[in-house]
Amino acid sequence: MLDPIDESPDNAAADALATLYAALAGSSPLSVRAYHDDDAMLVLLRFDARAALGAGEEEEPPIEIALMAMPDLVADAVRRRTGHALEPGSLSVSAPRGLALFTFTLVAESAPAVPLDTLAGGLRLAS
């Protein structure tokens, strides 16, 4: 795995979602914006509702179904790019309006292991 780059998780999430959507739909989204406060993150995807995947075609899955796989893929991309872990939350899609809202929780980094003798104030355990 490559070393994480110094990039904010919200920028990485927006970029990953835009890339994934373009690969899925065959065209770039109209816009992608990510916002985070403390451990909460929202990513808003705006797409052309008329050109959305499956619009007017019975054989293709509707855009709502196609977008359901994206939260896990975005979380994985963010972890690989930045080292920040995201827990996917809810997904809300309004296909007629061309909007999708993804929610994530920024998972707190686990504390590094602390040697037992440090926790005991420098005292050593008897052998």
N, C-alpha and C positions, 0 to 999 in steps of 0.2 A: 504494500500500500504506500502511496505517496505521502509525504509529510503534509499535514494540513497547512493551507496558506492563511495569512492573516486577512480574513474576509468576514464580514458580519453575517450571521446566520440568516437575517432577513433578505439581504441582497442575494445570497446563495440560493435561498428558497425561491425567490422571484425568478432568477435566471434559470434554475432547474425546471420550474413549472413551465416557463415559456418554451424551453427547449423540448420538453416532453409533449406539450400540447402541439407544437409545430410538427413533431414526428408523428403524432397520432392523427391530426386533422389534415396534414399536408399544406397548411398555411399558418403563418404566424398569428398569435393572438393580437387583438387590437391594443390591449395593454395588460400589464401585470404589475400589481403594487403589493408590497409587503409592509406590515406595520407590527412592531412588537413593543410591549411594555412589560417590564419584569420578565416573567416566565410565559406570558401569553403572546401568541403570534397569530395574526390574520393575514392571509394572502388572498387577494382579490384578482380574479381572472376575468377579463372582458373579451368576448369573442364575437365574431359575426354570426348571429343567430341564423341567418339565411344560408350561410355556407357551412354551418356546423355539420360535423360528421353524422351521417344518417338522415339529414333533413330531406324528407320526401321520398326516402327509399326504404322499402319494407325489409330488404335483406340485411341492411347495416344496422348495428345496434344504435339506439339513441345516445346522444351525447352524455346523458346522465350516467348510463352504464359504463361508458368508456372512461369517464372521469373518476370512477370509483377506485381504480387501481393507483391513481396518481399520488394520494397522500403518502403511502408507504415508499413509493419511488422518490418523491421529493425528500422525505426524511433521510433516506439512504444517501442520496446525493449530497445533502447538506453535511451529514456526518463525515462522508469521505472528503469533502472539500474543505471543511472548516474544523472538524473535530467536535463540533457541537451536536449533541443528540437531541432530536425532536421526537416527541410522541404525537402521532397523528390524532386529531380530534374529529370533529364533525365536518361534513361536506354538505353544502347547500347549493343547489343548482336551479337557476331559472333559465331554461333553454330559450323560451320565447323572448326574453330580455337579453340573452347573451351574457349572463353573469354566473360566476361560480365563486363561492366563498369557502376557503379551506381554513380550518383552525388547527393549531398545533400548540403543544406545551414544550417549552425549552426545559429539558431535563437537567437538573443540577448535576454538576460534575461531582463524582465521588471523591472524597478526600483521599489523599495519598496515604499509604500505610505508614504508620508512625511506629518506630521501634518501641518495644515494651519498656525498655529501661528509660526512655525519654518520658513516657507517660508516668512512670513511677518516680519522677523527680531526680533521675540519675542513679537511683538505687538499683542494685543488681539483685536478681533472684538468687537465692541459695541453691546450690546444686546438690 
